[in-house]
Amino acid sequence: MLELEIDEVKESIKGKIALISPDVLSNEDYHAIPGISASGLKQAWKDPKLYDLKSLLRRVETPAMPMGQAVHEALLEPSKFNMNKYKFTPANQEKLDIMIHNGKLMFEYITSKTTNEHSLFVEDEGFTRKVRVDAYDPRMGIIYDIKTSRYNSPTKFISDAYELGYHLQAAFYIDTMRMAGYKADYFAFLCIPSEVPNEPFAVQITDRFIEDGREIYTEVIQNILDYEKSDKSVFFRMMDLPSWRLKQLGEE
């Protein structure tokens, strides 16, 4: 049973609503409520059919998934964090202890003062937007997202961010918060590496990165809405010679 009934959420999103506390709406219940989220956009960016079948797709859980959940809880909802509820191997528990320690050492001055793990639902034209913001500073208008990353290098994290769809996420979060009347001017990642030497780092994204994400996610949303009217086939991407080979052939 949802702690906040779906009908109540649907009623509240007819106009501007307040961010919903995690004490009222759990992460599990948030995901159970229909709507387009940033994670859904990333799926649909690959193929709208993936988004359509998301509830039926099966996945293998990796150790990184519960580890990421534990780090989020320890930093964003420390009063709820209990290591005993996670079943980690001794080696992974030691790694988790280090990640949490280093994450708090670097970022607790931020996460102890932000609004954490709150949900927001906004009615848009023909669909519902939904976001669950890791950490939000309403005074400065900053949205923070915690990432447990295999990278210790900020350069490597940044180089992969586009392929991972982080530009879609950032733009979607900012726009959805603004649509609900909240100040949202900046987006930053607080990264906690899972590999030695486990040294956290922070990344603030540029306006250009956000603008590109906005252009793409707007197109992706339209693809989602159009999908129901289509024949529901998979999306075929074109694969040609790599850029280095085209350059050799003088075609680039």
N, C-alpha and C positions, 0 to 999 in steps of 0.2 A: 504494500500500500504506500503510495506516495505521501511523504510528509506534508507536501503542499499539493492539493488535488489539481489535476490537469485542468479542470474546468476553471479553477480559480486563476491559474496562470493565464489561460486564454482570455479570461475576462479582464485581467489586469493589463494585458498588452494592447488593449484598444487605445490607450493613450500612453503618456509618459509614465514609466513605473520606476520604482526604486530598485537598486541592486538587491538581489535576494541572498540572504545570509546562508552559509553552509549549514548552520544550525537548523534552518528551515527546509532547505532543499539540498539533499546529499548529492554527491557526484554521480552516484548510480541513478538516482531519480532524475537528475538533470538530463542524462543521456537517454532516459526513457521518454522524455517529452519530445514530440515531433518538432522539427525545424531544421533549417540549414545552418550548420556550424562550420568552423574553420577546418576541422578535420574532414568533414564531408566535402568541402570545396577541394581539398587536396586530392581526395579520391576521384572526384568528378573531373578534375584537371587531367588525370590520367585517362579516364574513360567514364562517361555518364552511367554506363552499365554497372561499373563497380559500385558507384554510389547507390544505384537502384537496388542492388543485391547485398548491400552492406550488412544487413541483419542475418543473411544466410551464409556469408563467407566464413570459412573456418581459418583459424590462425594458430600457429604454434607459439606459445608463450615462451619468451626468452628470459633469462635471469635479469636482463636490463629493465624489463617492464615493471615487475614489482619493486625493483630497486629504485626506479624513477618515482614510483608512487610513494615509497617510503621517504625519499629525500624531500619531495613536495610537502608531505604531511609534517615532517620534522621541522621544516623551515617556515611553512605557512600556517600550520595549525598545530603548534608544538604541544598544546594542552591535550590534544587527542592522540598524539604519537605514542605508540607502544611497540617496541621492537619485538615483543613476544608473539605478536599476532602474525608476524612474517616468518616464513620457514626458509631461512637462508642457510647455506652451508657455512661452516666456520670461516672459510676463506672469504666468501661473499659478505658475511656479517662484518668481518674486519674491514673490508673495503668500504662497506656502507658507513661504518663508524667514522672512517677517515673523511669520506665525502661530506657527511653531515657536519662534522667538526669544522672542516675547511670552508664549507658553504656558510655556516653561521659566522665564522670568523670574518669572512669577507663581506657578507651581505645582510647580516642581521640588523645592522643599523638602518637598512631599508625596510626589510620585511616585518620588523617589529612595529613599524609606524604606518604601514599601508593597510588598505582594505583587501583582505585575502580570500580567495576561493569563492567569490560572489558570482552569482548567475544573473544574466540579463536576457529578456525576451522582448523583441521589438517586431511589431507587425509592419511588414513592407508590402509592396504591391504584389499580391498573389502568393505570398509565402511568409513564413516567420523566421526571422533571424534569431540565433541564440549564441551567446558566448558565455564562457566561464573563465573569468579573468584571474590569473594566478595572484597578482598583486597590483594594486591601483593606488596612485597618489592623486587624490582629487584636487589638492591645492595646486600642484605643479602640472597636473594633466598628463601624468606619465603612466603608461601601462608597462608592467614588467612581466616577463615570461621566463620561468625557470626551465632550463634545459640541462638534463643530464647527458653529457656528450662523451663520445669516445675520444674526442680530440683534446689534447692539451694546448694545441696551437690555435690562437684566435684566427690566424690566417687561414688554416685549413677549415675551421668552422665557417668562416665567412664565405670561402670558396664553394662550400656545399649548400649554403643556406638557400640559394635560389632553386636548386634542384629539389630540395626538400619542401619547397612551397612556403617558406617562411614569409615571403613578400605578400602572398595572398592572406596569410594569417594576420599579419600586422595591419594591413589596409582594412581588412574586414573588421577587426576588433576596433580600430579607431573610428571607422564610419558608423558602426553599430552603437558605440558609446555616444557618439555625437548625435545620432538620430534620437536617442533617448534623453538628450539634453545635458549630457555630461561633458566636462572639459577633457579633451583627449588630443594632445598636441605632439606627444612623443611616444616611441615604443622602443623598449630595450630588452635584451636577453641577458639573464644572469646565468652563466654557464658553469656547471660543476662537472669536471672530467671524471670519468670512471677508470681511467688508466693512470699509471704512475707517470709523473709525480702528483697527480690529483690537485693541480693548482687552478682554482677558479679564476674566471675572467668575465668581464662585462662588455657587451657590444650594443651600441646605439645605432639604429638604422637611419639612413638618410631619407630625405623627402622624395628623392628620385626612386629609391627602392620601393617606397610606399605607393607612389603614383603608378609604377609599373604593376604592382600587385593589385591596385584598384582596377586598372584597366582589364587585367586578366580575370580577376574574380567576378567582375560584372558580366563578362562574356560566359564564364563558367556557370553562373547562376542561370543565365538564359538557356544554356545548354541543358541544364537540369530540368527547367520548366518545359522545354521543348521535347524532352526525351519521352514523356508519356504519350505524345502525339506521333512518335516515330515508330519504326518497325522494330526498335529495341535491339538493333545489331551492335556488334562491337565496333569501336573506333580504330581504324587502321591508320597508323602513321607511315609516312613515306621515309624510306631508308635509302640514302644515296651514298656516294663515296665520301669518306671523311675529308675534313677541310684540308688536312696536310696533303692528301693525294690530289685533290682538286688544284692545290697550289702548284704541285709538281707538274700537272698537266696544263698549267697556265690558265685555268678556268676560274680562278678566284680573284 
